[in-house]
Amino acid sequence: QKEVEQNSGPLSVPEGAIASLNCTYSDRGSQSFFWYRQYSGKSPELIMFIYSNGDKEDGRFTAQLNKASQYVSLLIRDSQPSDSATYLCAVREYNFNKFYFGSGTKLNVKP
Amino acid sequence: GAVVSQHPSRVICKSGTSVKIECRSLDFQATTMFWYRQFPKQSLMLMATSNEGSKATYEQGVEKDKFLINHASLTLSTLTVTSAHPEDSSFYICSARVEGVTNQPQHFGDGTRLSIL
């Protein structure tokens, strides 16, 4: 089983601050990396994905990938209480359809 | 965007009942779909990979005779929890991705909350 590690949290940040979520993975052959948000009792919804080293920005979200360090992160700028959820990191195997998920980091954004 | 529909959203039934959950890709074809289970406050655990026209591939520790998977068409996979017991109560989620296009994400159904009394 490929490993995807995340700090379970909870990570608490004040409203308007930057939230930083981190993820490491064990398989160097991993191709693509995804961040999902999951509200309690709901299924995950895609926030963004990244597959090249460096940064990728989409609105208030920035994904960062460092394949040499096997590390991917998600930054949320101007955090809002509605961002409070569990954030799942997912890694896709090379040449396979399988996605492996981390255990998720619970984010609390305090008003 | 790609949409995955899952039905039913909630099932409450007695112990010993078999429960069927459907997963449909609404606007794309999927030769492969995935079934996950999630217990409260835990992450998604991949149960099996559903393959259109062939047998499903089960993850280690998942009983294939307990969790029957059928993927009879390019847009429909079903998961049947046979003779369900209270320990099978969980949130079951299916996913699929658009194939033939690089770096496509998994799209999830809305999940099925199964409660066995």
HADDOCK unambig.tbl for C-alpha pairs under 7 A between the chains (distance, minus, plus):
assign (segid A and resid 32 and name CA) (segid B and resid 103 and name CA) 6.14 0.50 0.50
assign (segid A and resid 42 and name CA) (segid B and resid 110 and name CA) 6.66 0.50 0.50
assign (segid A and resid 43 and name CA) (segid B and resid 108 and name CA) 6.68 0.50 0.50
assign (segid A and resid 43 and name CA) (segid B and resid 109 and name CA) 6.91 0.50 0.50
assign (segid A and resid 43 and name CA) (segid B and resid 110 and name CA) 5.28 0.50 0.50
assign (segid A and resid 43 and name CA) (segid B and resid 111 and name CA) 5.86 0.50 0.50
assign (segid A and resid 44 and name CA) (segid B and resid 108 and name CA) 6.60 0.50 0.50
assign (segid A and resid 101 and name CA) (segid B and resid 44 and name CA) 6.67 0.50 0.50
assign (segid A and resid 102 and name CA) (segid B and resid 43 and name CA) 6.95 0.50 0.50
assign (segid A and resid 103 and name CA) (segid B and resid 42 and name CA) 6.62 0.50 0.50
assign (segid A and resid 103 and name CA) (segid B and resid 43 and name CA) 4.54 0.50 0.50
assign (segid A and resid 104 and name CA) (segid B and resid 43 and name CA) 6.41 0.50 0.50
